[in-house]
Amino acid sequence: MPMSWSTEYGLRRAIRSGDEEHIEELLHRNRFVDFDEVKQIFEDERKGRIRPIGNIEYGDLEIRDKFGRPDVRRRC
């Protein structure tokens, strides 16, 4: 199931503004978000860093692929 339009818009807006808390909230709140879609949004926005193993680093956040769903964690 593709990501809803409102979730995608909110994620893009949070990435552009650098609002890490909103990104974390959006990804935790929405069950139907696919990791590959999130990765594509970060690539489209040219923000964050995509590691060779596929994880996304954005500020203090690390987004991992957990069985096709994004798993968001704060890096220390």
C-alpha positions in Angstrom: 0.0 0.0 0.0 1.5 3.3 -1.0 2.1 6.1 1.4 -0.8 8.6 1.8 -0.5 12.0 0.2 -0.7 13.8 3.5 2.1 11.7 5.1 4.3 12.2 2.1 3.7 16.0 2.1 4.3 16.2 5.8 7.5 14.2 5.5 8.9 16.3 2.7 8.0 19.5 4.6 9.7 18.2 7.8 12.8 17.2 5.8 13.0 20.6 4.1 12.6 22.5 7.4 15.0 20.2 9.4 12.3 19.2 11.9 13.6 15.9 13.2 10.9 15.5 15.8 8.2 15.7 13.2 9.9 13.2 11.0 10.2 10.8 13.9 6.5 11.3 14.8 5.3 10.8 11.3 7.2 7.6 10.8 6.1 6.2 14.2 2.5 7.2 13.8 1.9 5.7 10.3 1.8 2.0 10.0 1.6 1.9 6.3 4.8 3.6 5.4 7.2 1.6 3.3 11.0 2.0 3.9 11.8 2.2 0.2 9.3 5.1 -0.2 10.9 7.0 2.7 14.4 6.4 1.2 13.2 7.7 -2.2 11.8 10.9 -0.6 15.2 11.5 1.1 16.9 10.9 -2.2 14.5 13.3 -4.0 15.0 16.0 -1.4 18.8 15.4 -1.4 18.9 15.6 2.4 20.4 13.2 4.8 23.0 10.5 4.1 22.2 7.1 2.8 24.6 4.5 4.0 25.9 1.7 1.8 23.9 -0.8 3.9 20.8 1.2 3.2 20.2 3.1 6.5 19.4 6.8 6.3 21.1 9.3 8.6 19.5 12.7 9.0 20.8 14.9 11.8 20.4 12.9 15.0 18.1 10.4 13.4 18.9 7.0 12.0 16.2 5.3 9.9 16.7 1.6 9.4 14.9 -1.0 7.2 13.0 -3.3 9.6 11.2 -5.9 7.4 10.2 -3.2 4.9 9.1 -0.7 7.5 11.2 2.3 8.7 12.6 2.0 12.2 13.5 5.4 13.5 16.1 5.9 16.3 18.0 8.7 17.8 21.8 8.5 17.5 23.7 9.3 20.6 
